Structures are given as structure tokens and as C-alpha cells.
Amino acid sequence: MTTTRTPATNESASAPVAKPRKDLLSSLGGQNLSLIGALVLVMALFGALNDNYLSLSNIQVIGEAATITGLLAIVQTVVIICGGLDISVGSQAGLASVVSAMVFTSTGSNPYIGILAACGVGILVGVVNGVAIVYGRVNPTIATLAGLAAYKGVAQLVSGGRAQGYVLNDPLFIFLGRGEIAGIPVMIWILAVVALTVHILLKYTDIGRNLYAIGGNDTAARLAGININKYLVAVYALIGVVAAIAGILLTARTGSGQPVSGSEGLELKAITAAALGGCALKGGKGGIGGTLLAVALLGALENGLTVEGINTFWQNVAQGALLVAAVVIQQRRSGERAVGLPH
């Protein structure tokens, strides 16, 4: 008995082609696709308004300007994932900037000692935040809000409220702030290395899985044997180190230690980027890819407003509006009811 084989239809033949496309879209995620669309729209708009906006030199400027924000947004993503928050990252970067320049000057222009001193201060303030939150049982928002004021005050005290030192006669600081590797600014390379390292840590290691577990349900994580206290202190120490790197790059870029100028407002940008990138402010959700896309969007928007000569105060308005929009979208997706309204 012979059997007849039904010829493949067009629909079945095209199925293997459609599946990879579907997998690609699902891997990108709706949040990231929205950010990519918004980034393309912003760049197209300002590119139409100004011929130089899409030039390679201006794109490099956007990248360099976004590097410091990007570093802080990456570690802000990590701490939000595990259910915390750090409002003091900008002040930490400012303090590290001052320390790196002042130690550099006081040690006979030794850049390595200045950089190590800044990183040491970063670890110290990060651990102080972590200990206050974990063992002092202080709410993360309150603890780091106090740190925002305290670290800024320390930076102003040790510097007299003025820019300190001059580092642009040193080859290492010049390389960090203005050098290039394969035509790409060193600052962007540093951001890429930190982003890739943290991405691997979060996605492919037990440490990352434990951080997501802590943010998703700390009680279940504790019952599973995860040492939450140790993880939280380590996360805040990591924030301190990366904030110190951001401060060092700020020094290299501006040529001197900046106690406030250049670092003020960075905490808002970092939190906005993390929220826009898909981090759930309650913890347990988020990723580095979305955060970097949000950093690029904020950088492109800020540069476009500057190029067009729009008052810089409007940049703050735009950042605030984006943060509120990101939180509203999160609340809608989570299905959480509005305050004061019935279920």
C-alpha cells in the first residue's frame, strides 16, 4: 500500500524562518524595542534639525558624555535588582574625583597612587552605606540620601569648595580622558568592559541569580540559604568602586578634581536610566542591556537639546518626566492599582 505525501504549504515552509525572527524579538524584549525606537526617533529628529548632529565626531561626544552616567547607571541597576537604591552615587563620584586629583598633586604627580586612593575611598563609602542599611537597619533611600549630603560635604570640606589639582600634564590621565583605542575613546571602552563584566555576573553566575532572588523575594532567598547581608554590603561596595572609577574619569575629562561640578545630578540620571531600562523599583527585574539603551537615549536627548541651544533647565524637566513615565509604565504592566482607588 502506497502513501501519498502532502506537499508542504507555504505557511509550513515559512515557519522555520519566522521562528528565529520571533525568538530575536522576544530576546530583545518590548522594553528594549521601545527604547531603540525612541532613540532612533530622537536622533532622526535632531539630525533633521542640525546637520552636524549625526556626524561621527558628535556621536563620539555623546558617547563620552554618557560614559560617567552609564557607569553609575550600571551599578544602580544592580542595586535596584536586589531591592535597594543608592541616591549618593553622584556625591561618591565627586568625592573620588577630588581625592584622585589631590592625592595625585600631593604625591609628586603620581597618577597610580591618586587612582588607588580614589578607589579606596569608593570602597569605604560603599561599605559605610551597606553597613548602615544592613546592620543599622536604615531604609536604603534614607541611608543613601544621608550619604548624598555627607559625601558632598566631605568633598567640599577637603577641597575648600573649589576644583583641585591639575592632571592634564600627566600621560595616564590624558589617555583616560582623551585617548582612543581603535578610533574609539578610552572612556567608552571602560564603560563597555564594566557593562560586559556586570552583565556576565548577573546573567551567568550564581551571584547574579542570587541577587535576582533577593530582589524578587528576600524571605524565600533567606530560607534558601542566601546570605543576604553579605550580598547587600558587597553590592554597595561595588557601587563605591564603580562610582570611584566614574570620579576618576571625571577628573581626567575636566583636568581637575571636581567636588560638585560635573557630578551633581548624576544620581537622578542613573536612576532614570535604570528605570527606563526596565528595572522594577521593587527589585527582582532588570538588565544591563536596557539600562545602556536608556543611557544612550538620555545622552542623545541631552546633546540634541544642547546643540539646539535650548535652556539646560529643560533637560532636568525632561529627565524628571522620563522617570515618572518609566514608573507609570511599570505600574501599568504590573497591574498594581492606583493609590486610593479600589481594586
URVEN-V840426 format. One line per field, one symbol per residue. ss: DSSP state (@ for helix, = for strand, . for the rest). burial: b if it has 16 or more other C-alpha atoms within 10 Angstrom, else e. A space follows every 10 residues. Layout:
# URVEN-V840426
ss = ???
burial = ???
This chain:
# URVEN-V840426
ss = .........@ @@@@@@@@@@ @@@@@@@@@@ @@@@@@@@@@ @@@@@@@@@. .....@@@@@ @@@@@@@@@@ @@@@@@@@@@ @.......@@ @@@@@@@@@@ @@@@@@.... @@@@@@@@@@ @@@@@@@@@@ @@@@.....@ @@@@@@@@@@ @@@@@@@@@. ...=...... @@@@@@@@.= =..==@@@@@ @@@@@@@@@@ @@@@.@@@@@ @@@@@@.@@@ @@@....@@@ @@@@@@@@@@ @@@@@@@@@@ @@@@..=... .....@@@@@ @@@@@@.... .......@@@ @@@@@@@@@@ @@@@@@@... ..@@@@@@@@ @@@@@@@@@@ @@@@...... ...
burial = eeeeeeeeee eeeeeeeeee eeeeeeeeee ebebbbeebe ebbeebeeee eebeeeebbb bbbbbbbbbb bbbbbbbbbb bbbbbbbbbb bbbbbbbbbb bbbbbeeebb bebbbbbbbb bbbbbbbbbb bbbbeeeeeb eebbbebbee bbbbbbeebe bbbbbbbbee ebbebbbbee eeeebbbbbb bbebbeebbe ebeeeeebeb bbbbbbebee beeeebebee bbbbbbbbbb bbbbbbbbbb bbbbbbbbbb ebbbbbbbbb bbbbbbbbbb bebbbbbbbb bbbbbbbbbb bbbbbeeeee eeeebeeebe ebbeebbeeb eeeeeeeeee eee
